């Protein structure tokens, strides 16, 4: 059986004095944010703040958020169409945490990656997309 045969019926009980369409939109956005938080929690481990000093934990959390933003940027901005359904965990395991072997030649160093996680053509597309990125100047 297909899920299309069954209509989706949801109920929201709230005391917000807003229009029903606005309330549904608000709660849908909240659910999306909670999914981002859950993804950051499991992919980046940003809830693991085990340092003794508060300042150290603050810096560690900022690094986790930076890593999350980098992964999110990779997923939204430059990855090819074949990777459109990848989650942050998939990006991390298939692109960032890949084993590679560096081979030194006379004039260059070549990184040899296993094609288990991502094919050579897709990886080439990702590198080409990264090369096209230009830094934006900071406002004065």
Chimera marker file (.cmm) of the C-alpha trace (Angstrom):
<marker_set name="trace">
<marker id="1" x="0.000" y="0.000" z="0.000" r="1" g="1" b="0" radius="0.5"/>
<marker id="2" x="1.109" y="3.504" z="-0.726" r="1" g="1" b="0" radius="0.5"/>
<marker id="3" x="1.119" y="6.237" z="1.885" r="1" g="1" b="0" radius="0.5"/>
<marker id="4" x="-0.641" y="8.466" z="-0.652" r="1" g="1" b="0" radius="0.5"/>
<marker id="5" x="-3.896" y="6.627" z="0.026" r="1" g="1" b="0" radius="0.5"/>
<marker id="6" x="-4.081" y="7.917" z="3.575" r="1" g="1" b="0" radius="0.5"/>
<marker id="7" x="-4.581" y="11.650" z="4.142" r="1" g="1" b="0" radius="0.5"/>
<marker id="8" x="-2.410" y="13.349" z="6.735" r="1" g="1" b="0" radius="0.5"/>
<marker id="9" x="-4.391" y="14.765" z="9.626" r="1" g="1" b="0" radius="0.5"/>
<marker id="10" x="-2.587" y="16.659" z="12.344" r="1" g="1" b="0" radius="0.5"/>
<marker id="11" x="-3.794" y="18.680" z="15.281" r="1" g="1" b="0" radius="0.5"/>
<marker id="12" x="-2.148" y="21.563" z="17.089" r="1" g="1" b="0" radius="0.5"/>
<marker id="13" x="-3.495" y="22.729" z="20.411" r="1" g="1" b="0" radius="0.5"/>
<marker id="14" x="-2.190" y="26.174" z="21.255" r="1" g="1" b="0" radius="0.5"/>
<marker id="15" x="-3.112" y="29.392" z="22.989" r="1" g="1" b="0" radius="0.5"/>
<marker id="16" x="-1.358" y="31.591" z="20.402" r="1" g="1" b="0" radius="0.5"/>
<marker id="17" x="-3.770" y="34.323" z="19.228" r="1" g="1" b="0" radius="0.5"/>
<marker id="18" x="-2.779" y="33.948" z="15.548" r="1" g="1" b="0" radius="0.5"/>
<marker id="19" x="-4.352" y="32.766" z="12.319" r="1" g="1" b="0" radius="0.5"/>
<marker id="20" x="-4.383" y="28.954" z="11.911" r="1" g="1" b="0" radius="0.5"/>
<marker id="21" x="-2.132" y="29.051" z="8.813" r="1" g="1" b="0" radius="0.5"/>
<marker id="22" x="0.464" y="31.079" z="10.713" r="1" g="1" b="0" radius="0.5"/>
<marker id="23" x="0.361" y="28.661" z="13.682" r="1" g="1" b="0" radius="0.5"/>
<marker id="24" x="0.904" y="25.626" z="11.414" r="1" g="1" b="0" radius="0.5"/>
<marker id="25" x="3.778" y="27.411" z="9.646" r="1" g="1" b="0" radius="0.5"/>
<marker id="26" x="5.323" y="28.317" z="13.028" r="1" g="1" b="0" radius="0.5"/>
<marker id="27" x="5.209" y="24.735" z="14.318" r="1" g="1" b="0" radius="0.5"/>
<marker id="28" x="6.544" y="23.336" z="11.034" r="1" g="1" b="0" radius="0.5"/>
<marker id="29" x="9.540" y="25.682" z="11.292" r="1" g="1" b="0" radius="0.5"/>
<marker id="30" x="10.049" y="24.621" z="14.890" r="1" g="1" b="0" radius="0.5"/>
<marker id="31" x="10.125" y="20.966" z="13.817" r="1" g="1" b="0" radius="0.5"/>
<marker id="32" x="12.688" y="21.782" z="11.132" r="1" g="1" b="0" radius="0.5"/>
<marker id="33" x="14.905" y="23.534" z="13.668" r="1" g="1" b="0" radius="0.5"/>
<marker id="34" x="14.647" y="20.557" z="16.025" r="1" g="1" b="0" radius="0.5"/>
<marker id="35" x="15.794" y="18.280" z="13.183" r="1" g="1" b="0" radius="0.5"/>
<marker id="36" x="18.842" y="20.519" z="12.642" r="1" g="1" b="0" radius="0.5"/>
<marker id="37" x="19.606" y="20.390" z="16.361" r="1" g="1" b="0" radius="0.5"/>
<marker id="38" x="19.309" y="16.590" z="16.392" r="1" g="1" b="0" radius="0.5"/>
<marker id="39" x="21.567" y="16.310" z="13.346" r="1" g="1" b="0" radius="0.5"/>
<marker id="40" x="24.189" y="18.531" z="14.986" r="1" g="1" b="0" radius="0.5"/>
<marker id="41" x="23.915" y="16.535" z="18.185" r="1" g="1" b="0" radius="0.5"/>
<marker id="42" x="24.591" y="13.190" z="16.511" r="1" g="1" b="0" radius="0.5"/>
<marker id="43" x="26.842" y="14.151" z="13.570" r="1" g="1" b="0" radius="0.5"/>
<marker id="44" x="29.021" y="16.776" z="15.275" r="1" g="1" b="0" radius="0.5"/>
<marker id="45" x="28.570" y="15.739" z="18.944" r="1" g="1" b="0" radius="0.5"/>
<marker id="46" x="28.072" y="19.344" z="19.979" r="1" g="1" b="0" radius="0.5"/>
<marker id="47" x="26.475" y="18.320" z="23.260" r="1" g="1" b="0" radius="0.5"/>
<marker id="48" x="29.737" y="16.723" z="24.364" r="1" g="1" b="0" radius="0.5"/>
<marker id="49" x="31.165" y="19.537" z="26.443" r="1" g="1" b="0" radius="0.5"/>
<marker id="50" x="33.274" y="17.794" z="29.038" r="1" g="1" b="0" radius="0.5"/>
<marker id="51" x="35.890" y="20.441" z="29.844" r="1" g="1" b="0" radius="0.5"/>
<marker id="52" x="36.228" y="21.613" z="33.423" r="1" g="1" b="0" radius="0.5"/>
<marker id="53" x="36.215" y="25.331" z="32.668" r="1" g="1" b="0" radius="0.5"/>
<marker id="54" x="33.191" y="27.154" z="31.247" r="1" g="1" b="0" radius="0.5"/>
<marker id="55" x="35.326" y="29.151" z="28.778" r="1" g="1" b="0" radius="0.5"/>
<marker id="56" x="36.829" y="25.945" z="27.349" r="1" g="1" b="0" radius="0.5"/>
<marker id="57" x="33.358" y="24.493" z="26.800" r="1" g="1" b="0" radius="0.5"/>
<marker id="58" x="32.270" y="27.744" z="25.151" r="1" g="1" b="0" radius="0.5"/>
<marker id="59" x="35.134" y="27.575" z="22.666" r="1" g="1" b="0" radius="0.5"/>
<marker id="60" x="34.468" y="23.897" z="22.031" r="1" g="1" b="0" radius="0.5"/>
<marker id="61" x="30.795" y="24.608" z="21.297" r="1" g="1" b="0" radius="0.5"/>
<marker id="62" x="31.775" y="27.419" z="18.917" r="1" g="1" b="0" radius="0.5"/>
<marker id="63" x="34.065" y="25.006" z="17.038" r="1" g="1" b="0" radius="0.5"/>
<marker id="64" x="31.229" y="22.481" z="16.816" r="1" g="1" b="0" radius="0.5"/>
<marker id="65" x="28.876" y="25.118" z="15.422" r="1" g="1" b="0" radius="0.5"/>
<marker id="66" x="31.534" y="26.151" z="12.905" r="1" g="1" b="0" radius="0.5"/>
<marker id="67" x="31.885" y="22.520" z="11.796" r="1" g="1" b="0" radius="0.5"/>
<marker id="68" x="28.100" y="22.229" z="11.515" r="1" g="1" b="0" radius="0.5"/>
<marker id="69" x="27.917" y="25.386" z="9.399" r="1" g="1" b="0" radius="0.5"/>
<marker id="70" x="30.713" y="24.130" z="7.138" r="1" g="1" b="0" radius="0.5"/>
<marker id="71" x="28.924" y="20.826" z="6.597" r="1" g="1" b="0" radius="0.5"/>
<marker id="72" x="25.636" y="22.593" z="6.014" r="1" g="1" b="0" radius="0.5"/>
<marker id="73" x="27.313" y="24.913" z="3.504" r="1" g="1" b="0" radius="0.5"/>
<marker id="74" x="28.824" y="21.969" z="1.669" r="1" g="1" b="0" radius="0.5"/>
<marker id="75" x="25.452" y="20.266" z="1.537" r="1" g="1" b="0" radius="0.5"/>
<marker id="76" x="23.485" y="23.239" z="0.293" r="1" g="1" b="0" radius="0.5"/>
<marker id="77" x="25.843" y="25.267" z="-1.826" r="1" g="1" b="0" radius="0.5"/>
<marker id="78" x="28.277" y="23.196" z="-3.774" r="1" g="1" b="0" radius="0.5"/>
<marker id="79" x="27.570" y="19.497" z="-3.727" r="1" g="1" b="0" radius="0.5"/>
<marker id="80" x="26.469" y="17.962" z="-7.041" r="1" g="1" b="0" radius="0.5"/>
<marker id="81" x="22.956" y="16.695" z="-7.726" r="1" g="1" b="0" radius="0.5"/>
<marker id="82" x="23.880" y="13.075" z="-6.906" r="1" g="1" b="0" radius="0.5"/>
<marker id="83" x="24.450" y="14.079" z="-3.286" r="1" g="1" b="0" radius="0.5"/>
<marker id="84" x="21.269" y="16.126" z="-2.798" r="1" g="1" b="0" radius="0.5"/>
<marker id="85" x="19.780" y="13.652" z="-0.308" r="1" g="1" b="0" radius="0.5"/>
<marker id="86" x="22.885" y="13.351" z="1.882" r="1" g="1" b="0" radius="0.5"/>
<marker id="87" x="22.529" y="14.316" z="5.521" r="1" g="1" b="0" radius="0.5"/>
<marker id="88" x="25.268" y="16.007" z="7.525" r="1" g="1" b="0" radius="0.5"/>
<marker id="89" x="26.288" y="12.580" z="8.839" r="1" g="1" b="0" radius="0.5"/>
<marker id="90" x="26.606" y="11.299" z="5.254" r="1" g="1" b="0" radius="0.5"/>
<marker id="91" x="28.721" y="14.291" z="4.251" r="1" g="1" b="0" radius="0.5"/>
<marker id="92" x="30.943" y="13.710" z="7.256" r="1" g="1" b="0" radius="0.5"/>
<marker id="93" x="31.418" y="9.989" z="6.683" r="1" g="1" b="0" radius="0.5"/>
<marker id="94" x="31.692" y="10.094" z="2.875" r="1" g="1" b="0" radius="0.5"/>
<marker id="95" x="33.745" y="13.252" z="2.329" r="1" g="1" b="0" radius="0.5"/>
<marker id="96" x="35.492" y="14.379" z="5.480" r="1" g="1" b="0" radius="0.5"/>
<marker id="97" x="36.370" y="11.200" z="7.365" r="1" g="1" b="0" radius="0.5"/>
<marker id="98" x="37.695" y="9.244" z="4.393" r="1" g="1" b="0" radius="0.5"/>
<marker id="99" x="40.937" y="7.342" z="4.484" r="1" g="1" b="0" radius="0.5"/>
<marker id="100" x="43.369" y="8.483" z="1.831" r="1" g="1" b="0" radius="0.5"/>
<marker id="101" x="46.899" y="7.650" z="0.832" r="1" g="1" b="0" radius="0.5"/>
<marker id="102" x="49.243" y="10.417" z="-0.219" r="1" g="1" b="0" radius="0.5"/>
<marker id="103" x="51.646" y="9.480" z="-3.013" r="1" g="1" b="0" radius="0.5"/>
<marker id="104" x="54.571" y="11.836" z="-3.560" r="1" g="1" b="0" radius="0.5"/>
<marker id="105" x="55.849" y="12.267" z="-7.093" r="1" g="1" b="0" radius="0.5"/>
<marker id="106" x="58.662" y="14.478" z="-8.302" r="1" g="1" b="0" radius="0.5"/>
<marker id="107" x="56.461" y="17.536" z="-8.825" r="1" g="1" b="0" radius="0.5"/>
<marker id="108" x="53.171" y="16.783" z="-7.129" r="1" g="1" b="0" radius="0.5"/>
<marker id="109" x="51.442" y="14.901" z="-4.356" r="1" g="1" b="0" radius="0.5"/>
<marker id="110" x="48.469" y="12.726" z="-5.278" r="1" g="1" b="0" radius="0.5"/>
<marker id="111" x="45.812" y="11.639" z="-2.797" r="1" g="1" b="0" radius="0.5"/>
<marker id="112" x="44.357" y="8.235" z="-3.539" r="1" g="1" b="0" radius="0.5"/>
<marker id="113" x="40.854" y="7.761" z="-2.121" r="1" g="1" b="0" radius="0.5"/>
<marker id="114" x="38.813" y="4.589" z="-2.010" r="1" g="1" b="0" radius="0.5"/>
<marker id="115" x="35.714" y="4.829" z="-4.211" r="1" g="1" b="0" radius="0.5"/>
<marker id="116" x="33.585" y="3.081" z="-1.616" r="1" g="1" b="0" radius="0.5"/>
<marker id="117" x="32.078" y="6.263" z="-0.207" r="1" g="1" b="0" radius="0.5"/>
<marker id="118" x="31.968" y="8.501" z="-3.294" r="1" g="1" b="0" radius="0.5"/>
<marker id="119" x="32.853" y="7.898" z="-6.929" r="1" g="1" b="0" radius="0.5"/>
<marker id="120" x="35.783" y="9.624" z="-8.583" r="1" g="1" b="0" radius="0.5"/>
<marker id="121" x="33.537" y="11.631" z="-10.900" r="1" g="1" b="0" radius="0.5"/>
<marker id="122" x="31.385" y="12.965" z="-8.041" r="1" g="1" b="0" radius="0.5"/>
<marker id="123" x="34.494" y="13.820" z="-6.018" r="1" g="1" b="0" radius="0.5"/>
<marker id="124" x="35.876" y="15.655" z="-9.071" r="1" g="1" b="0" radius="0.5"/>
<marker id="125" x="32.628" y="17.624" z="-9.366" r="1" g="1" b="0" radius="0.5"/>
<marker id="126" x="32.886" y="18.603" z="-5.704" r="1" g="1" b="0" radius="0.5"/>
<marker id="127" x="36.487" y="19.783" z="-6.115" r="1" g="1" b="0" radius="0.5"/>
<marker id="128" x="35.542" y="21.732" z="-9.255" r="1" g="1" b="0" radius="0.5"/>
<marker id="129" x="32.694" y="23.420" z="-7.372" r="1" g="1" b="0" radius="0.5"/>
<marker id="130" x="35.042" y="24.329" z="-4.506" r="1" g="1" b="0" radius="0.5"/>
<marker id="131" x="37.488" y="25.886" z="-6.989" r="1" g="1" b="0" radius="0.5"/>
<marker id="132" x="34.754" y="28.176" z="-8.334" r="1" g="1" b="0" radius="0.5"/>
<marker id="133" x="34.013" y="29.668" z="-4.894" r="1" g="1" b="0" radius="0.5"/>
<marker id="134" x="35.226" y="33.207" z="-4.393" r="1" g="1" b="0" radius="0.5"/>
<marker id="135" x="35.624" y="34.857" z="-1.001" r="1" g="1" b="0" radius="0.5"/>
<marker id="136" x="33.382" y="37.834" z="-0.436" r="1" g="1" b="0" radius="0.5"/>
<marker id="137" x="35.059" y="40.954" z="0.935" r="1" g="1" b="0" radius="0.5"/>
<marker id="138" x="34.154" y="41.884" z="4.467" r="1" g="1" b="0" radius="0.5"/>
<marker id="139" x="32.221" y="45.118" z="4.858" r="1" g="1" b="0" radius="0.5"/>
<marker id="140" x="34.292" y="47.988" z="6.184" r="1" g="1" b="0" radius="0.5"/>
<link id1="1" id2="2" r="1" g="1" b="0" radius="0.2"/>
<link id1="2" id2="3" r="1" g="1" b="0" radius="0.2"/>
<link id1="3" id2="4" r="1" g="1" b="0" radius="0.2"/>
<link id1="4" id2="5" r="1" g="1" b="0" radius="0.2"/>
<link id1="5" id2="6" r="1" g="1" b="0" radius="0.2"/>
<link id1="6" id2="7" r="1" g="1" b="0" radius="0.2"/>
<link id1="7" id2="8" r="1" g="1" b="0" radius="0.2"/>
<link id1="8" id2="9" r="1" g="1" b="0" radius="0.2"/>
<link id1="9" id2="10" r="1" g="1" b="0" radius="0.2"/>
<link id1="10" id2="11" r="1" g="1" b="0" radius="0.2"/>
<link id1="11" id2="12" r="1" g="1" b="0" radius="0.2"/>
<link id1="12" id2="13" r="1" g="1" b="0" radius="0.2"/>
<link id1="13" id2="14" r="1" g="1" b="0" radius="0.2"/>
<link id1="14" id2="15" r="1" g="1" b="0" radius="0.2"/>
<link id1="15" id2="16" r="1" g="1" b="0" radius="0.2"/>
<link id1="16" id2="17" r="1" g="1" b="0" radius="0.2"/>
<link id1="17" id2="18" r="1" g="1" b="0" radius="0.2"/>
<link id1="18" id2="19" r="1" g="1" b="0" radius="0.2"/>
<link id1="19" id2="20" r="1" g="1" b="0" radius="0.2"/>
<link id1="20" id2="21" r="1" g="1" b="0" radius="0.2"/>
<link id1="21" id2="22" r="1" g="1" b="0" radius="0.2"/>
<link id1="22" id2="23" r="1" g="1" b="0" radius="0.2"/>
<link id1="23" id2="24" r="1" g="1" b="0" radius="0.2"/>
<link id1="24" id2="25" r="1" g="1" b="0" radius="0.2"/>
<link id1="25" id2="26" r="1" g="1" b="0" radius="0.2"/>
<link id1="26" id2="27" r="1" g="1" b="0" radius="0.2"/>
<link id1="27" id2="28" r="1" g="1" b="0" radius="0.2"/>
<link id1="28" id2="29" r="1" g="1" b="0" radius="0.2"/>
<link id1="29" id2="30" r="1" g="1" b="0" radius="0.2"/>
<link id1="30" id2="31" r="1" g="1" b="0" radius="0.2"/>
<link id1="31" id2="32" r="1" g="1" b="0" radius="0.2"/>
<link id1="32" id2="33" r="1" g="1" b="0" radius="0.2"/>
<link id1="33" id2="34" r="1" g="1" b="0" radius="0.2"/>
<link id1="34" id2="35" r="1" g="1" b="0" radius="0.2"/>
<link id1="35" id2="36" r="1" g="1" b="0" radius="0.2"/>
<link id1="36" id2="37" r="1" g="1" b="0" radius="0.2"/>
<link id1="37" id2="38" r="1" g="1" b="0" radius="0.2"/>
<link id1="38" id2="39" r="1" g="1" b="0" radius="0.2"/>
<link id1="39" id2="40" r="1" g="1" b="0" radius="0.2"/>
<link id1="40" id2="41" r="1" g="1" b="0" radius="0.2"/>
<link id1="41" id2="42" r="1" g="1" b="0" radius="0.2"/>
<link id1="42" id2="43" r="1" g="1" b="0" radius="0.2"/>
<link id1="43" id2="44" r="1" g="1" b="0" radius="0.2"/>
<link id1="44" id2="45" r="1" g="1" b="0" radius="0.2"/>
<link id1="45" id2="46" r="1" g="1" b="0" radius="0.2"/>
<link id1="46" id2="47" r="1" g="1" b="0" radius="0.2"/>
<link id1="47" id2="48" r="1" g="1" b="0" radius="0.2"/>
<link id1="48" id2="49" r="1" g="1" b="0" radius="0.2"/>
<link id1="49" id2="50" r="1" g="1" b="0" radius="0.2"/>
<link id1="50" id2="51" r="1" g="1" b="0" radius="0.2"/>
<link id1="51" id2="52" r="1" g="1" b="0" radius="0.2"/>
<link id1="52" id2="53" r="1" g="1" b="0" radius="0.2"/>
<link id1="53" id2="54" r="1" g="1" b="0" radius="0.2"/>
<link id1="54" id2="55" r="1" g="1" b="0" radius="0.2"/>
<link id1="55" id2="56" r="1" g="1" b="0" radius="0.2"/>
<link id1="56" id2="57" r="1" g="1" b="0" radius="0.2"/>
<link id1="57" id2="58" r="1" g="1" b="0" radius="0.2"/>
<link id1="58" id2="59" r="1" g="1" b="0" radius="0.2"/>
<link id1="59" id2="60" r="1" g="1" b="0" radius="0.2"/>
<link id1="60" id2="61" r="1" g="1" b="0" radius="0.2"/>
<link id1="61" id2="62" r="1" g="1" b="0" radius="0.2"/>
<link id1="62" id2="63" r="1" g="1" b="0" radius="0.2"/>
<link id1="63" id2="64" r="1" g="1" b="0" radius="0.2"/>
<link id1="64" id2="65" r="1" g="1" b="0" radius="0.2"/>
<link id1="65" id2="66" r="1" g="1" b="0" radius="0.2"/>
<link id1="66" id2="67" r="1" g="1" b="0" radius="0.2"/>
<link id1="67" id2="68" r="1" g="1" b="0" radius="0.2"/>
<link id1="68" id2="69" r="1" g="1" b="0" radius="0.2"/>
<link id1="69" id2="70" r="1" g="1" b="0" radius="0.2"/>
<link id1="70" id2="71" r="1" g="1" b="0" radius="0.2"/>
<link id1="71" id2="72" r="1" g="1" b="0" radius="0.2"/>
<link id1="72" id2="73" r="1" g="1" b="0" radius="0.2"/>
<link id1="73" id2="74" r="1" g="1" b="0" radius="0.2"/>
<link id1="74" id2="75" r="1" g="1" b="0" radius="0.2"/>
<link id1="75" id2="76" r="1" g="1" b="0" radius="0.2"/>
<link id1="76" id2="77" r="1" g="1" b="0" radius="0.2"/>
<link id1="77" id2="78" r="1" g="1" b="0" radius="0.2"/>
<link id1="78" id2="79" r="1" g="1" b="0" radius="0.2"/>
<link id1="79" id2="80" r="1" g="1" b="0" radius="0.2"/>
<link id1="80" id2="81" r="1" g="1" b="0" radius="0.2"/>
<link id1="81" id2="82" r="1" g="1" b="0" radius="0.2"/>
<link id1="82" id2="83" r="1" g="1" b="0" radius="0.2"/>
<link id1="83" id2="84" r="1" g="1" b="0" radius="0.2"/>
<link id1="84" id2="85" r="1" g="1" b="0" radius="0.2"/>
<link id1="85" id2="86" r="1" g="1" b="0" radius="0.2"/>
<link id1="86" id2="87" r="1" g="1" b="0" radius="0.2"/>
<link id1="87" id2="88" r="1" g="1" b="0" radius="0.2"/>
<link id1="88" id2="89" r="1" g="1" b="0" radius="0.2"/>
<link id1="89" id2="90" r="1" g="1" b="0" radius="0.2"/>
<link id1="90" id2="91" r="1" g="1" b="0" radius="0.2"/>
<link id1="91" id2="92" r="1" g="1" b="0" radius="0.2"/>
<link id1="92" id2="93" r="1" g="1" b="0" radius="0.2"/>
<link id1="93" id2="94" r="1" g="1" b="0" radius="0.2"/>
<link id1="94" id2="95" r="1" g="1" b="0" radius="0.2"/>
<link id1="95" id2="96" r="1" g="1" b="0" radius="0.2"/>
<link id1="96" id2="97" r="1" g="1" b="0" radius="0.2"/>
<link id1="97" id2="98" r="1" g="1" b="0" radius="0.2"/>
<link id1="98" id2="99" r="1" g="1" b="0" radius="0.2"/>
<link id1="99" id2="100" r="1" g="1" b="0" radius="0.2"/>
<link id1="100" id2="101" r="1" g="1" b="0" radius="0.2"/>
<link id1="101" id2="102" r="1" g="1" b="0" radius="0.2"/>
<link id1="102" id2="103" r="1" g="1" b="0" radius="0.2"/>
<link id1="103" id2="104" r="1" g="1" b="0" radius="0.2"/>
<link id1="104" id2="105" r="1" g="1" b="0" radius="0.2"/>
<link id1="105" id2="106" r="1" g="1" b="0" radius="0.2"/>
<link id1="106" id2="107" r="1" g="1" b="0" radius="0.2"/>
<link id1="107" id2="108" r="1" g="1" b="0" radius="0.2"/>
<link id1="108" id2="109" r="1" g="1" b="0" radius="0.2"/>
<link id1="109" id2="110" r="1" g="1" b="0" radius="0.2"/>
<link id1="110" id2="111" r="1" g="1" b="0" radius="0.2"/>
<link id1="111" id2="112" r="1" g="1" b="0" radius="0.2"/>
<link id1="112" id2="113" r="1" g="1" b="0" radius="0.2"/>
<link id1="113" id2="114" r="1" g="1" b="0" radius="0.2"/>
<link id1="114" id2="115" r="1" g="1" b="0" radius="0.2"/>
<link id1="115" id2="116" r="1" g="1" b="0" radius="0.2"/>
<link id1="116" id2="117" r="1" g="1" b="0" radius="0.2"/>
<link id1="117" id2="118" r="1" g="1" b="0" radius="0.2"/>
<link id1="118" id2="119" r="1" g="1" b="0" radius="0.2"/>
<link id1="119" id2="120" r="1" g="1" b="0" radius="0.2"/>
<link id1="120" id2="121" r="1" g="1" b="0" radius="0.2"/>
<link id1="121" id2="122" r="1" g="1" b="0" radius="0.2"/>
<link id1="122" id2="123" r="1" g="1" b="0" radius="0.2"/>
<link id1="123" id2="124" r="1" g="1" b="0" radius="0.2"/>
<link id1="124" id2="125" r="1" g="1" b="0" radius="0.2"/>
<link id1="125" id2="126" r="1" g="1" b="0" radius="0.2"/>
<link id1="126" id2="127" r="1" g="1" b="0" radius="0.2"/>
<link id1="127" id2="128" r="1" g="1" b="0" radius="0.2"/>
<link id1="128" id2="129" r="1" g="1" b="0" radius="0.2"/>
<link id1="129" id2="130" r="1" g="1" b="0" radius="0.2"/>
<link id1="130" id2="131" r="1" g="1" b="0" radius="0.2"/>
<link id1="131" id2="132" r="1" g="1" b="0" radius="0.2"/>
<link id1="132" id2="133" r="1" g="1" b="0" radius="0.2"/>
<link id1="133" id2="134" r="1" g="1" b="0" radius="0.2"/>
<link id1="134" id2="135" r="1" g="1" b="0" radius="0.2"/>
<link id1="135" id2="136" r="1" g="1" b="0" radius="0.2"/>
<link id1="136" id2="137" r="1" g="1" b="0" radius="0.2"/>
<link id1="137" id2="138" r="1" g="1" b="0" radius="0.2"/>
<link id1="138" id2="139" r="1" g="1" b="0" radius="0.2"/>
<link id1="139" id2="140" r="1" g="1" b="0" radius="0.2"/>
</marker_set>
